[in-house]
Amino acid sequence: MVAVLAPPAYAVPVVGLADSAGLRATVFGTPPQDMAPLPATVPLTEVDIALPWRLPAPAVFWFNVRLRAWFSAQPGEAPLAVVIAGTGSGGNSANNATLRAVLYGAGYHVLTLPSPTFPGFIVAASHTGVAGDLWQDSEDLYATIEVLRANLPRETKISAIDVVGTSLGGAHAAVVKAIDAREHRLGIRRAVMINPPVSLIASIGRLDRLFAQSIGTDEGAVERFYQRLYAQLANAYRASDAVQLDANFLLGAAAAILTNDREFSAAIALTFRVAFVNLFFAGDLYARAGVVVNPAQPPKVGDDLEHYARALRGKTFAEYFDGVFVPYYTRHRAGATRESLIAQSRLDIIGDALRNDPDTYAQTNRDDLILDGAELAWLERTLGARIAVYDHGGHLGNLGERRQVADLLDMLGGRWRGAAR
């Protein structure tokens, strides 16, 4: 009898979470011929600053105790665009760099920031060390922007401040603007959310299901796909001038070797999972939760961390939420429960601001895999004419495309009159 070997999990089509066009747009991004014109060069200065509220850093994070952001200055007075990265990304990520070029070319000073879920932000700028709370992370961002603005080069003249964010950073941008409407410390003029989630927990849950369906939960299958993808990633990295190993770079490596929707699903799911590993690791250390790190014996400088990464690649957001996040916030926030923390993970927490603020906008795609139909409908009802919904683009797969850029600049410039213009 000849044994029939089952195909690897990622060779079988994924059903019910994302369509083929959305998956491929997410992996391949905007084709070069469809990109908006960008300036040939953009001046760039790294801003390296110590923030006064930083918590004592675990020894293994010694290199992240100062926040790193990036600033591009116009020669004269100009509005300042603050760009907030998506889940797990640094301030100089590929998406931030694209928006930097777009906005600088349109006449803005540009300040690009890491996500509050990026280890460099968690260590340098978080008041808790436990990322993932939409309001708390946005308050950390708000305080950080205030300090950074005060420490920009003395000759910088700012006429207005706008905020833009991608993915989770889009939700943060809107909450930062809502905070400013109450605090009035920055005078933020407009905010644009690009491909935001409506519910952080629901969106990440979708990605966890995508991971389970496309790769599986067997540790061997996870590691085989991880090693396959990262072998290509290492080759691409050696052959490029890239200095930031981010989600876009990983998906670029995937696009070079993967061939079908199942594999594209697996690559997207793994990209988010790798970003999530760092958040989980930092939160476990700061909260002393003991999920993967023994709080009595935390890792030291120079220790091999691969066994932690291997363990965390198999863990879902639900395990972070229940093992690290909920225990921390129910101890530190009066009256907090698991149910209240779930409710506070939604954009509903600023629902009135989104409905009533004429200067908060959104861009998203009908085939964005982090939204379901009800969430997209909620965004459309809540924002009305202040949202652009494109038929195709997946998750951030049309960033930098001519129409997306033109609409973004119209929104920031106060010229947007709705999709049916």
C-alpha positions in Angstrom: 0.0 0.0 0.0 1.3 3.4 -0.9 1.0 6.0 1.8 -0.8 9.2 0.8 0.8 12.1 2.5 -1.4 15.0 3.5 -0.3 18.4 2.0 1.1 20.9 4.5 -1.6 23.1 6.0 -0.6 26.1 4.0 -1.1 24.3 0.7 -4.9 24.0 1.2 -7.1 27.1 0.4 -8.2 29.2 3.4 -11.9 29.8 3.5 -14.0 32.6 4.9 -11.4 35.2 6.1 -10.1 37.0 3.0 -10.6 36.8 -0.7 -7.8 36.2 -3.2 -7.6 39.8 -4.5 -7.3 41.1 -0.9 -4.6 38.6 0.0 -2.5 39.4 -3.1 -2.9 43.1 -2.6 -1.7 42.8 1.0 1.4 40.8 0.0 2.4 42.6 -3.2 1.4 46.2 -2.4 0.9 48.9 -4.9 2.6 48.2 -8.3 5.3 50.7 -9.1 3.4 52.0 -12.2 0.5 52.9 -10.0 2.4 54.8 -7.3 1.9 58.5 -6.9 4.9 60.6 -7.8 7.3 61.0 -4.9 10.2 63.3 -4.3 13.6 61.9 -5.3 15.1 62.8 -1.9 13.6 63.6 1.5 15.9 65.0 4.3 15.8 62.8 7.3 17.1 63.3 10.9 16.8 60.8 13.6 15.4 62.1 16.9 16.8 60.2 19.9 15.2 61.3 23.2 14.8 60.1 26.8 11.3 60.5 28.1 10.9 61.4 31.8 8.2 58.9 32.6 10.0 55.8 31.2 9.7 52.8 33.5 12.8 50.9 34.6 13.8 48.8 31.6 14.3 45.0 31.8 18.1 44.3 31.3 17.5 42.6 27.9 16.0 45.9 26.6 19.0 48.1 27.5 19.3 49.3 23.9 15.7 50.7 23.7 15.7 53.1 26.7 15.7 56.2 24.4 12.9 56.7 21.9 13.8 56.8 18.2 11.7 58.9 15.9 12.4 60.5 12.5 11.9 64.0 11.3 11.9 65.6 7.9 11.9 69.4 7.9 10.8 71.9 5.3 13.1 74.9 4.8 10.4 77.3 6.0 7.1 77.4 7.9 4.8 74.4 7.2 2.2 72.2 8.8 3.6 69.2 10.7 2.3 65.8 9.8 2.8 63.2 12.6 2.7 59.6 11.2 2.0 56.7 13.5 3.1 53.2 12.5 1.0 50.1 12.5 1.2 47.0 14.8 4.7 46.2 15.9 6.4 48.6 13.5 9.1 51.1 14.1 9.2 54.8 13.2 11.2 54.2 10.0 9.0 51.4 8.7 8.4 51.1 4.9 4.8 52.3 5.3 6.0 55.3 7.4 8.7 56.0 4.8 6.1 56.0 2.0 3.9 58.4 3.9 6.9 60.6 4.8 7.7 61.0 1.1 4.1 61.7 0.2 3.6 64.3 2.9 7.0 65.9 2.5 6.4 66.2 -1.2 3.1 68.0 -0.4 4.9 70.6 1.7 4.7 69.1 5.3 7.2 68.8 8.0 7.0 65.1 8.8 7.6 63.3 12.1 7.3 59.5 12.0 6.7 57.5 15.2 6.8 53.9 16.1 3.7 52.0 17.1 3.0 51.8 20.9 3.2 48.0 20.3 6.8 48.3 19.0 9.4 47.2 21.7 11.3 50.5 21.2 8.2 52.4 22.2 7.1 50.1 24.9 10.5 50.4 26.7 11.1 54.1 26.0 7.6 55.7 26.1 5.0 53.4 27.7 3.6 54.3 31.2 2.7 50.6 31.7 4.9 48.3 29.6 1.8 46.3 28.7 0.7 47.4 25.2 -2.6 46.9 23.6 -5.0 49.2 25.5 -6.3 51.6 22.8 -6.8 54.6 25.1 -3.6 54.1 27.3 -1.4 53.6 24.3 -2.8 56.7 22.6 -2.2 58.8 25.8 1.4 57.6 25.7 1.6 58.7 22.1 0.0 62.1 22.9 2.5 62.8 25.7 5.4 61.6 23.4 4.3 63.9 20.5 4.2 66.8 23.0 7.7 66.2 24.1 9.0 65.6 20.6 7.4 68.8 19.3 9.2 70.8 22.0 12.5 69.2 21.1 12.4 69.7 17.3 15.2 71.9 15.8 14.8 75.5 17.1 14.4 76.9 13.6 11.4 74.7 12.8 8.3 76.8 12.3 5.0 74.9 12.5 1.7 76.3 11.2 -0.6 73.4 12.1 -0.4 69.8 13.3 -2.1 66.8 11.6 -1.9 63.1 12.5 -2.0 60.1 10.2 -1.8 56.5 11.1 -1.8 53.1 9.3 -3.6 50.0 10.5 -3.6 50.1 14.3 -1.8 53.4 14.1 -4.9 54.7 12.3 -7.0 54.0 15.3 -4.3 55.6 17.5 -4.3 58.7 15.3 -8.1 59.2 15.8 -7.8 58.7 19.6 -4.9 61.1 19.8 -7.0 63.7 18.1 -9.9 63.0 20.5 -7.5 63.4 23.5 -6.3 66.7 22.1 -9.9 67.9 21.8 -10.1 67.5 25.5 -6.6 68.5 26.5 -5.8 71.3 23.9 -2.1 70.9 24.4 -1.2 70.3 20.7 -4.0 71.9 18.7 -4.3 69.0 16.3 -6.1 70.2 13.2 -7.0 67.0 11.3 -6.6 63.2 11.6 -6.7 60.5 8.9 -7.0 56.8 9.7 -5.7 54.5 7.0 -7.0 50.9 7.1 -7.9 51.1 10.9 -9.4 48.2 12.9 -12.8 48.8 14.6 -12.1 46.3 17.3 -8.5 45.5 18.1 -9.5 42.1 19.6 -11.8 41.1 16.8 -9.2 42.0 14.1 -6.3 40.2 15.9 -8.6 37.2 16.5 -9.2 37.1 12.7 -5.5 37.0 12.1 -5.1 34.3 14.7 -7.7 32.2 12.9 -5.9 33.0 9.6 -2.7 31.7 11.2 -4.4 28.5 12.4 -6.1 27.8 9.1 -3.2 28.5 6.9 -0.2 27.3 8.9 -1.8 25.2 11.7 -1.0 25.0 15.4 1.5 22.2 15.2 4.9 23.6 16.3 6.7 21.7 13.5 4.5 23.1 10.8 4.9 26.6 12.2 8.7 26.3 12.3 9.0 24.8 8.8 7.0 27.6 7.2 8.9 30.2 9.3 12.3 28.9 8.3 11.3 28.6 4.6 10.2 32.3 4.6 13.1 33.6 6.6 15.7 31.8 4.4 14.4 33.9 1.5 14.2 37.0 3.8 17.9 36.6 4.7 18.8 36.4 1.1 16.7 39.5 0.2 18.2 41.4 3.2 21.8 40.7 2.2 21.0 41.8 -1.4 19.3 45.1 -0.5 20.1 48.4 1.1 17.3 48.0 3.7 18.0 48.9 7.2 14.6 48.0 8.7 13.4 44.4 8.9 9.7 45.2 9.0 6.4 43.7 7.9 6.7 45.0 4.3 10.2 43.6 3.9 8.9 40.2 5.1 6.0 40.3 2.7 8.4 41.3 -0.1 10.4 38.2 0.6 7.2 36.1 0.6 6.1 37.5 -2.7 9.3 36.2 -4.3 8.8 32.6 -3.4 5.1 31.9 -2.5 2.6 31.0 -5.2 -0.9 30.5 -3.9 -3.6 32.0 -1.7 -2.9 29.5 1.1 0.7 30.5 1.2 -0.1 34.2 1.0 -2.5 33.8 3.9 0.2 32.0 5.9 2.7 34.8 5.1 0.3 37.5 6.2 -0.6 35.6 9.4 3.0 34.9 10.2 4.0 38.6 9.7 1.4 39.8 12.2 2.4 36.9 14.6 6.1 37.9 14.5 5.2 41.5 15.3 3.0 40.3 18.1 5.8 38.1 19.6 7.7 41.2 20.6 4.6 42.8 22.3 3.9 39.6 24.2 7.5 39.2 25.3 7.7 42.8 26.6 4.3 42.6 28.3 5.2 39.4 30.0 8.4 40.9 31.3 6.9 44.2 32.5 3.8 42.6 34.1 5.8 39.7 35.6 3.1 37.5 34.4 5.2 34.4 34.0 3.6 33.1 30.8 6.9 32.4 29.0 9.4 34.3 31.1 10.1 33.3 34.7 9.8 36.6 36.6 12.3 35.3 39.1 14.9 34.7 36.4 14.4 37.2 33.6 16.8 37.0 30.6 20.0 38.8 30.9 22.0 40.8 28.3 23.6 38.4 25.9 21.2 35.5 26.6 19.8 33.5 23.6 16.2 34.5 23.2 15.3 32.1 20.4 13.5 29.7 22.7 11.2 32.5 23.9 10.5 33.5 20.3 9.8 29.9 19.3 7.3 29.5 22.2 5.6 32.8 21.5 5.2 32.1 17.8 2.7 29.4 18.8 0.7 31.6 21.1 -2.5 33.6 20.2 -3.5 37.1 21.1 -6.2 35.5 23.4 -3.3 34.0 25.4 -1.7 37.4 25.8 -5.0 39.0 26.6 -6.0 36.5 29.3 -2.5 35.7 30.6 -0.8 39.2 30.6 -3.2 42.0 29.7 -6.3 41.3 31.8 -4.4 40.4 35.0 -2.3 43.6 34.7 -5.2 46.0 34.0 -7.6 44.5 36.5 -4.9 45.0 39.1 -4.0 48.6 38.0 -7.3 50.0 36.8 -10.2 50.4 39.3 -13.3 48.5 38.3 -11.7 46.9 35.2 -13.0 43.5 34.1 -12.3 41.3 31.2 -15.6 42.4 29.6 -14.8 46.1 30.1 -11.4 45.7 28.6 -12.8 44.0 25.5 -15.3 46.9 25.1 -12.6 49.5 25.5 -10.6 47.9 22.7 -13.0 49.3 20.1 -13.2 52.6 18.3 -16.6 53.0 19.9 -14.7 54.6 22.8 -14.5 57.7 20.6 -17.7 57.1 18.7 -19.1 60.5 19.4 -15.9 62.2 18.4 -15.8 60.2 15.1 -19.4 61.1 14.4 -19.2 64.8 15.3 -15.7 65.9 14.5 -15.6 67.2 10.9 -11.8 66.9 10.8 -11.4 63.2 11.4 -11.3 61.0 8.2 -10.7 57.4 7.2 -9.5 55.4 4.2 -10.1 51.7 3.9 -10.8 48.8 1.5 -13.8 46.6 1.0 -11.4 43.5 1.0 -9.4 44.5 4.0 -8.9 41.2 5.9 -8.9 42.9 9.4 -12.5 44.1 9.0 -15.8 42.2 8.6 -18.9 43.6 6.9 -20.5 44.8 10.1 -17.3 46.7 11.2 -17.0 48.4 7.7 -20.6 49.3 7.9 -20.1 50.9 11.3 -17.2 53.0 10.0 -19.3 54.1 7.0 -22.3 55.0 9.3 -20.1 56.8 11.8 -18.0 58.8 9.5 -20.5 59.4 6.7 -18.9 61.4 3.9 -15.6 61.5 5.7 -14.5 58.0 4.7 -13.1 56.7 1.4 -13.8 53.0 0.8 -11.9 51.5 -2.1 -13.1 48.3 -3.8 -9.7 46.7 -3.8 -6.4 46.9 -1.8 -6.5 44.4 1.0 -4.8 45.6 4.1 -2.6 48.6 3.2 -2.0 47.1 -0.3 -2.9 50.3 -2.0 -0.8 52.6 0.2 1.0 55.2 -2.0 -1.4 54.6 -5.0 -2.3 57.8 -6.9 -5.9 57.9 -5.9 -5.2 57.0 -2.3 -2.6 59.7 -2.0 -4.7 62.4 -3.7 -7.6 61.6 -1.3 -5.3 61.7 1.7 -4.0 65.1 0.7 -7.5 66.4 0.1 -8.5 65.2 3.6 -5.6 66.8 5.3 -6.0 69.9 3.3 -9.6 70.3 4.1 -10.7 69.9 0.5 -12.3 66.5 0.7 -16.0 66.5 -0.3 -16.7 62.8 -0.2 -16.2 59.9 -2.5 -18.8 61.0 -5.0 -17.0 64.2 -6.0 
